[in-house]
Amino acid sequence: MSRKSLYLLVLFFLPGLGYGQTSIQSHYRESLRGLSGVRVVVLFGRAEALDESKRPALLEILQSDAEEKLTKAGIRLLNKPGDVQSTPGSPELFVMVTLDKPNGHVFPVVTETRLLQKARLAQRPEVELSLATWVTKSIGDYQLSDLYLMRLQVGNEIEQFIRDYLAVNSTVSR
């Protein structure tokens, strides 16, 4: 099966995403139970395909979108100094955006959103690690200049996080 056929097959079975987007999810909803908030950071994995002068503005838009969605859902943002360290698990939601020039081997837009939390090993409690406890990824096959689809792609990942968060933290005001 060719890459294009597989891609079209995946798109057929994943309705609700924007044109040219697919999502791969591996999230663990239970790991979100009891979180009192998160710090959200949007950053580039690679962005060589985007003019360097446009990168800060794009990150600012995507960061603002993510913060707005989380706040609107009633999820507290940890943006003050010391908030993350004083919150159990030190939860940080990272949205990694990779922008590549289409070359037949890579998709132009790949996003991965992961929640990192500090955890201790059961067999060695003195060992504390920062681990991804919730992850979702998506790919986009559209022009990098299509800001609407890029915002939609990142927004879909944030909305999935919100759904999972609210599902296990029902006391959060909506």
Residue pairs with C-beta under 8 A, 6 or more apart in sequence:
1 9
7 22
7 141
10 22
11 17
11 20
11 21
11 22
14 22
14 23
16 156
17 23
17 138
17 152
17 153
17 156
18 140
18 142
18 148
18 149
18 152
18 153
18 156
19 142
19 149
20 140
20 141
20 142
20 149
21 138
21 139
21 140
21 141
21 142
21 149
21 152
21 153
21 156
22 138
22 139
23 136
23 137
23 138
23 156
23 157
23 160
24 136
24 137
24 138
24 139
25 135
25 136
25 137
25 160
26 135
26 136
26 137
27 134
27 135
27 136
27 160
27 161
27 164
28 133
28 134
29 134
29 164
29 167
29 168
30 168
31 115
31 117
31 133
31 134
32 115
32 133
32 134
32 164
32 165
32 168
32 169
33 168
33 169
34 88
34 169
35 87
35 89
35 91
35 165
35 169
36 76
36 87
36 88
37 75
37 76
37 77
37 78
37 83
37 87
37 91
38 70
38 75
38 76
38 77
38 78
38 91
38 92
38 93
38 115
39 77
39 78
39 79
39 83
39 84
39 91
39 92
39 93
40 63
40 66
40 67
40 70
40 77
40 92
40 93
40 94
40 95
40 158
41 63
41 92
41 93
41 94
41 95
42 59
42 62
42 63
42 66
42 95
42 97
42 154
43 59
43 94
43 95
43 96
43 97
44 55
44 59
44 96
44 97
44 98
44 99
45 96
45 97
45 98
45 110
45 112
46 98
46 99
46 100
47 55
47 97
47 98
47 99
48 99
48 100
48 101
49 99
49 100
49 101
49 108
49 144
50 58
50 99
50 144
58 147
58 150
59 97
61 147
61 151
62 95
62 97
62 150
62 151
62 154
65 151
65 154
65 155
65 158
66 93
66 95
66 154
66 155
66 158
67 77
69 155
69 158
69 159
69 162
70 77
70 158
70 161
70 162
71 77
73 162
73 165
73 166
73 172
73 174
74 166
74 172
74 173
74 174
75 162
75 165
75 172
78 84
78 87
78 91
84 90
84 91
84 92
89 117
89 118
89 119
90 116
90 117
90 118
90 130
91 115
91 116
91 117
92 115
92 116
92 117
93 113
93 114
93 115
93 116
93 161
94 113
94 114
94 115
94 116
95 111
95 112
95 113
95 154
95 157
95 158
96 111
96 112
96 113
96 114
97 109
97 110
97 111
97 150
97 154
98 109
98 110
98 111
98 112
99 108
99 109
99 144
100 106
100 107
100 108
100 110
101 108
102 108
102 141
107 139
107 140
107 141
108 140
108 141
108 142
108 143
108 144
109 139
109 140
109 141
109 142
109 144
109 149
109 150
109 153
110 137
110 138
110 139
110 140
111 137
111 138
111 139
111 140
111 153
111 154
111 157
112 135
112 136
112 137
113 135
113 136
113 137
113 154
113 157
113 158
113 160
113 161
114 132
114 134
114 135
114 136
115 132
115 133
115 134
115 135
115 161
116 130
116 131
116 132
116 133
117 130
117 131
117 133
118 128
118 129
118 130
118 131
119 128
119 129
119 130
119 131
119 133
120 126
120 127
120 128
120 129
121 127
121 129
134 161
134 164
136 157
136 160
136 161
137 157
138 153
138 156
138 157
140 149
140 150
140 153
142 149
142 150
144 150
165 172
166 172
166 174
